[in-house]
Each structure stands twice: as structure tokens, then as C-alpha cells.
Amino acid sequence: MDTHNSAITERYPMVSYEEASPEVKEIYDDTKKTLQLPFVLNWFKCQGDNVTLLKGNWSKLKNTLMEGEVPNVLKQLIIYNVSKKRGCHYCSHAHGVFADSMSSMISEDENFKATENLDSPTMPASFRTAVNVVTKAALNHDQISDADFEELQNAGFSKREIQELMAQADLVNMLNTIADVSGIKIDNELLETTE
């Protein structure tokens, strides 16, 4: 019997918006506003009974993923790619939906899906380089070398942007760990967007 995926149930209490404390509701509201979603993601709900962790993890996610100079679509593609390679179904699905919703920022072709074109010539070369190098950093950080940083610089990224890109490697490891250890399921609302 495969106990790795099929038997996983949600291991953390899922705190709905209605059940949340006022402090947690305030964070939930900020996640919905910042991510432009009409609902609270399960990734946050599984932390809703621990406001200290929720607050810290949301702050890190918000500042690392949603702020800064690197385009959000590129950050979403990095998190999607790492999550897919690692087998984190929740994060690869969620961040794939977010990246694909921003595909028009990369191509004017209305059928273009960013997640399906990571290696295609349609994807900017700088994006392909960033996805590959940061995926390496997330999966094998001990193998990152000066040559990887030079590759990012040669692709046109400034030192600040490279630091921001590398921060995605750290962020995706946190996102994947929480999603996998908690056993959360993909949000029904996210499943509906891909049907």
C-alpha cells in the first residue's frame, strides 16, 4: 500500500474564516487582498490555529514572493517548477494556476500557458536561466557556484535581483515543507480554475 500520498489526511486543524480568531481573520483578509483571491488558501488555513506561525510565514511569503523588483510571474514559475520536481502537488498546482493566470505578461498569444512553455523559445531567455538556476539552488543548494551567479548576471539580473531570486529557493522549501507535512488538499476553488 502506498502510504506516501493516498493515505495522507490533513494533519493540522483547518481553521475556516468563520472559525478564526480576530487576529487570524486579519491575516486571512490580508492574504486574500494581496493574492487577489476571494477565498483563503488551505495553506494558510492549516496554520490558522497558530497565529505566531501564520503571521511569520505570511510575512515571509508576502515580502519574498509579492514584493521586490523581480516580476511576480517569474517567481511563481520558479516555485511551480521546484514544487513539480520535488513532487509537492499542492504547491505545484497552486503556483501553476497563479503563473498561468499571468501568462499574458510573457506572451500575447491567448493560448500561451507559462507552465507549459518553461523551456520553449517563447519564454524569455532570462526567465529560463532564472528558473533553472534557482531550481538548482532549491534542490541542491550545496552545488551552487560562482558560475551560477555569473549566469544570472549575464542574463541581465542585477545583484539585488539575484538575491531576490535566490530567496525564492528558500521560500519554496518552506512552502513545500508546510504543504507536504500538513497533508493539505488542493483548494476546490483552484481545482475549478483548471477544469
C-alpha positions as CSV (number, residue, x, y, z in Angstrom):
1,M,0.0,0.0,0.0
2,D,1.3,3.5,-0.9
3,T,1.1,5.4,2.3
4,H,3.0,8.3,1.0
5,N,0.2,10.0,-0.9
6,S,-3.0,8.1,-0.9
7,A,-3.3,7.7,2.9
8,I,-2.4,11.3,3.8
9,T,-5.1,13.2,5.6
10,E,-4.9,16.7,6.9
11,R,-2.7,16.5,9.9
12,Y,-3.2,20.1,11.1
13,P,-6.6,21.6,12.1
14,M,-8.0,23.5,9.2
15,V,-9.3,26.8,10.6
16,S,-12.0,28.3,8.3
17,Y,-12.5,32.1,8.1
18,E,-15.7,31.8,10.2
19,E,-13.9,29.9,13.0
20,A,-10.8,32.1,13.0
21,S,-9.8,34.4,15.8
22,P,-9.9,38.2,15.0
23,E,-6.1,38.3,14.7
24,V,-6.2,35.3,12.3
25,K,-9.1,36.8,10.3
26,E,-7.0,40.0,9.9
27,I,-4.1,37.9,8.3
28,Y,-6.6,35.9,6.2
29,D,-8.0,39.2,4.9
30,D,-4.6,40.4,4.0
31,T,-3.8,37.1,2.2
32,K,-7.0,37.5,0.1
33,K,-6.3,41.1,-0.7
34,T,-2.6,40.6,-1.5
35,L,-3.1,37.5,-3.6
36,Q,-6.3,38.9,-5.1
37,L,-8.3,35.8,-4.2
38,P,-12.0,35.7,-3.0
39,F,-11.1,32.8,-0.6
40,V,-8.4,31.8,2.0
41,L,-6.0,29.1,0.7
42,N,-5.7,25.8,2.6
43,W,-2.0,26.6,3.0
44,F,-3.0,29.4,5.4
45,K,-6.0,27.6,7.0
46,C,-3.7,24.7,8.2
47,Q,-1.8,27.3,10.2
48,G,-4.9,29.2,11.5
49,D,-4.7,27.7,15.0
50,N,-1.2,29.1,15.5
51,V,-1.2,32.8,14.9
52,T,2.5,33.2,15.6
53,L,3.5,30.8,12.8
54,L,0.8,32.1,10.5
55,K,1.9,35.7,11.0
56,G,5.6,34.9,10.5
57,N,5.1,32.6,7.4
58,W,2.7,35.0,5.8
59,S,5.1,37.9,6.3
60,K,7.9,35.9,4.7
61,L,5.8,34.8,1.8
62,K,4.3,38.2,1.2
63,N,7.7,40.0,1.3
64,T,9.6,37.4,-0.7
65,L,7.1,36.5,-3.3
66,M,4.8,39.6,-3.7
67,E,7.3,42.4,-3.2
68,G,10.6,43.4,-4.9
69,E,12.0,44.0,-8.4
70,V,11.7,40.6,-10.0
71,P,8.4,40.0,-11.8
72,N,5.9,38.0,-9.8
73,V,5.2,35.7,-12.8
74,L,8.9,34.6,-12.8
75,K,8.8,33.9,-9.0
76,Q,5.6,31.9,-9.5
77,L,7.2,29.9,-12.3
78,I,10.2,29.1,-10.1
79,I,8.0,27.9,-7.2
80,Y,5.9,25.9,-9.7
81,N,9.0,24.3,-11.2
82,V,10.7,23.4,-7.9
83,S,7.4,22.1,-6.4
84,K,6.8,19.9,-9.5
85,K,10.3,18.5,-9.5
86,R,10.0,17.8,-5.8
87,G,6.5,16.3,-6.1
88,C,4.7,18.8,-3.9
89,H,1.3,18.5,-5.6
90,Y,-0.3,21.3,-3.6
91,C,2.3,23.9,-4.4
92,S,2.9,22.9,-8.0
93,H,-0.9,23.1,-8.6
94,A,-1.5,26.4,-6.8
95,H,1.6,28.2,-8.2
96,G,1.0,26.8,-11.6
97,V,-2.5,28.3,-11.5
98,F,-1.1,31.7,-10.4
99,A,1.7,31.6,-13.0
100,D,-0.7,30.6,-15.9
101,S,-3.0,33.4,-14.8
102,M,-0.2,35.9,-15.6
103,S,0.9,34.3,-18.9
104,S,-0.2,37.4,-20.8
105,M,2.8,39.2,-19.2
106,I,5.1,36.9,-21.2
107,S,3.2,36.3,-24.5
108,E,0.3,37.9,-26.3
109,D,-0.8,34.5,-27.6
110,E,-4.0,33.8,-25.8
111,N,-3.4,30.1,-25.8
112,F,0.1,30.5,-24.2
113,K,0.4,28.9,-20.8
114,A,3.6,29.8,-18.9
115,T,3.9,26.5,-17.1
116,E,3.8,24.5,-20.4
117,N,6.4,26.7,-22.0
118,L,9.2,26.8,-19.5
119,D,11.8,25.5,-22.0
120,S,10.3,27.0,-25.1
121,P,11.8,29.9,-27.1
122,T,8.6,31.8,-26.3
123,M,9.8,32.1,-22.7
124,P,12.4,34.9,-22.3
125,A,15.9,33.5,-22.1
126,S,16.5,35.4,-18.8
127,F,13.4,33.6,-17.3
128,R,14.6,30.2,-18.4
129,T,18.0,30.9,-16.9
130,A,16.5,32.1,-13.6
131,V,14.1,29.1,-13.3
132,N,17.0,26.6,-13.9
133,V,19.5,28.2,-11.6
134,V,17.0,28.9,-8.7
135,T,15.6,25.4,-9.1
136,K,19.1,24.0,-8.7
137,A,19.6,26.3,-5.6
138,A,16.3,25.0,-4.0
139,L,17.0,21.3,-4.7
140,N,20.8,21.2,-4.3
141,H,21.9,24.4,-2.7
142,D,25.3,23.0,-1.9
143,Q,26.0,22.8,-5.6
144,I,25.5,26.5,-6.4
145,S,28.7,28.1,-7.6
146,D,30.0,31.5,-8.7
147,A,29.3,30.4,-12.2
148,D,25.6,30.2,-11.4
149,F,25.7,33.8,-10.2
150,E,27.6,34.8,-13.3
151,E,25.0,33.1,-15.4
152,L,22.3,35.1,-13.8
153,Q,24.3,38.4,-14.2
154,N,24.9,37.6,-17.8
155,A,21.1,37.0,-18.2
156,G,20.6,40.6,-17.2
157,F,19.8,40.4,-13.5
158,S,21.3,42.9,-11.0
159,K,22.9,41.8,-7.8
160,R,19.7,42.8,-5.9
161,E,17.5,40.8,-8.3
162,I,19.8,37.8,-8.0
163,Q,19.5,37.9,-4.2
164,E,15.7,38.2,-4.6
165,L,15.7,35.2,-7.0
166,M,17.7,33.1,-4.6
167,A,15.3,34.0,-1.8
168,Q,12.7,32.1,-3.8
169,A,14.7,28.9,-3.3
170,D,14.4,29.3,0.4
171,L,10.7,30.3,0.2
172,V,9.7,27.3,-1.9
173,N,11.4,25.0,0.5
174,M,9.2,26.4,3.3
175,L,6.1,26.3,1.2
176,N,6.6,22.7,0.1
177,T,7.5,21.5,3.6
178,I,4.4,23.0,5.2
179,A,2.1,21.8,2.4
180,D,3.5,18.2,2.5
181,V,3.8,17.7,6.2
182,S,0.4,19.1,6.9
183,G,-1.2,16.9,4.3
184,I,-3.5,19.6,2.9
185,K,-5.5,19.0,-0.2
186,I,-5.7,21.3,-3.2
187,D,-8.3,24.0,-2.7
188,N,-11.6,23.3,-4.6
189,E,-11.6,26.8,-5.9
190,L,-8.2,26.2,-7.5
191,L,-9.3,22.9,-9.0
192,E,-12.3,24.7,-10.6
193,T,-10.0,27.2,-12.4
194,T,-8.2,24.3,-14.2
195,E,-11.3,22.4,-15.3
